[in-house]
Amino acid sequence: MTTEPALGLRERKKLDTRRALSDAALELLFERGLDHVLREDIAARAGVSVRTFNNYFANKYEALAYRQIDRIRRGIELLRARPTGESLWAAITEAMLEPLRVDGLDADPPPRDRPTEVRKLVVSPEAQAALTRTTTDAFTEAVAERTGTDPGTLYPRLVAEAVLGALVAAIEVYPRCDPPASITALTRQALELVAAGLPEPH
């Protein structure tokens, strides 16, 4: 596991505000449903102005997806730091699982009262666009570095998009899986299934 660099006071305050807005958005999602979450209400719940909300997020979907986006970004940095002798898919799997463990999500039971809203969020084009727009290119570059390929070629892009698709699938299945499983276990399973059908280049 790598240690993240210490943030300055200004950066820490910005991060705290971003997280508070995302947490407020998620609280409202489960209280009111996706269609009734407004940026004005998110800002009020977090104790900031709408202008402050707009400084951090373009819309409610970015705020709702932020925690997942942040975990993926951390996973990308962890992938870059994995041992060079490790296989690509072992490195990707461990890098993607570590942020879930750090955030304490390796043993959470599925929230059975929330599947409808989670599914609506995950499958919404706006949330998917927010996730892919902010992570796909960086993931592609990390895979290219790892495999010695050009980030403009098919393989690293395909790996990146396959991994992101696996992560989204795990989140979508999580609230309604039977028997119950942690999001970490489902994510591992999803990545193992993808890896079995997409081996490394030689």
N, C-alpha and C positions, 0 to 999 in steps of 0.2 A: 504494500500500500504506500502511496506517495503522500507527502505532506504538502498541503496547499500553502502558497506564500501568504504571509500576513498582510492584511489589508490595512490601509490608512484609515483614519477616523472618517474622512469624507466618503471613501468608498464603502466603508462598513455601514454608514448611515443610509447610503443609497441602496445597498443590498437589503438592509432591514426594511426599508420602505417598500421595495419591490416584493419582498416576501410577505409583508403585511397585506399588501393589495391582493396578492394571489390568494392568500389564506381567506381574506374577506370574500373574494369572488367565489371560492369553493364553498364557504359556509352558506352563502346566498343560493348557490346552485342546489344544495341539498335541502334548504329551507323552502325555496319557492319554485324550483324547476328552472331549466335552462332558459326558457322563453321569457322568464320574468326577472332575469338578472340584468340590471342596468348599470352603466358606468357611474352614474350619479350615486346609486345606492352602494356600490363598491367603495367609492371614495368616502362616503359618509361612514360606512362601517369601519374603514381603516383610519378615520379621523384626519383625512386630508382633503384638499380641494379637488374638484374635477380637473382643473388645470394640472395639478400634480399628477393625477392619474394619467392624463394625456402625455405627460413627459416621460412616462415609463412604458405605457402600453398603447398600441394603436386602437385596440378594441377589447371587449370583454373576453374574447376567445384567447387572445394572447395572455391575458391575466390568468385565465383558468388553466391554460396549458403550461404556465411558467415552471411549475415544480418539475414536471416531466422533462421539459426542455433543459432545465438546469442540470438534472441528473444525466441526461445524454451528453451535455457539454462536458461535465466532469468525467464521464466515461470515456469520451474522446481523448481527453488529456491523460487519463490513466492508460489508455491503449498505447499512446505514444511512449509511455514510460515502462511498458511491460518488457520482460527479458527478451533479448533478440533471438535466443534459441527456441523460444516457445512457438508453437504452431499458431497460425493466424487465428483459427477459430477458438482455440483455447484462450488466446489473448483477448479476443473480442468478448467472449463469454464472461471471463473474470472481470474485465474492465466495465462491462455493462451491469454486472451484478453488484459490484462493490458500492456504488452510490446508494443502491437500495438497502444494502446492509447498514451502511453508515446512517441512513435516515430511519433505521429501525423498522423496515418494512419486510423483513425476512420471515416474520411469523404472524403477521396480521391476518385474521380471518376475513373472508369477504364480507363487506357490509351489505347484508341481504336486503336492507330496506332501500338501497340506492341504485339498483341495477339499471333502471330505466333512464335516469338522468346521466349516469356514467356513459351508457351506450350512446345516448343522444349527443353527448359532448364528443366522444371519441370518433364517431362516424360523421360529425359535422364537417363540411368542406373547409369552413373557416378555421377550426381547430387543427385539422390536418395540414392546412396551408401554413399556419403559424409554426407548427413543429418542423415541417420539412424545409421551409424557407430559412430557418435559423440554424439548422443542423446538418443538412445533407452535404453541402459543399465541404464543410470542415471534416465530416466523417470520411468523405471520399478522399480528401487529401491525406488523412491519417492512414487509411488503408493503402493508398499508393506508396506512402513512405515505408510502410511495413513490408510491402510485397515487392518493392523496387519497380513499380509500374508507373506509367504516366497517368496523372489524375484526370487527363482528358480522354482516356480510353475507357472501354466498356467495363472491364473487370472491376476496378475499384468503385466505380459508380454503382454497378450492379450489387456488389457486396453491401455498400452503404445503404442503398434503398431496400435491400432484402432484410437487413438488420432492423432498420427503422420500421418496416412493415411487421416484422416479428414482434417488436416491442408494442406496437399499437394493437396487434392481435391479442397479445397476452393481457393487456389492460382491458380490452373489450370483453374477453372471456372471464376475467377475474371475478366480477361481482356475481356471476351466475353459474360458476363451475360447480360440478357435483361429481364426486365429493369435493368439499372445500379444499382449496390449496392457497398458499401464500403467493403474492405477486412475484416474489423472487423465484419460487419453484416453477411457476408458469413461464417466467421469462427464460429461465435456464432450458426448460423443455422446448420452448419455441426456437431458441437459438440452436439447440442440438438438432432439431428437425431441419432447419435451414442449412446448417453445416453439412448434414448428411447428403444433401442434394446439390451442394455448391462447393466442391473441393478446391483447394488451393491450386494455382497455376504452377507448372513445372518448367 
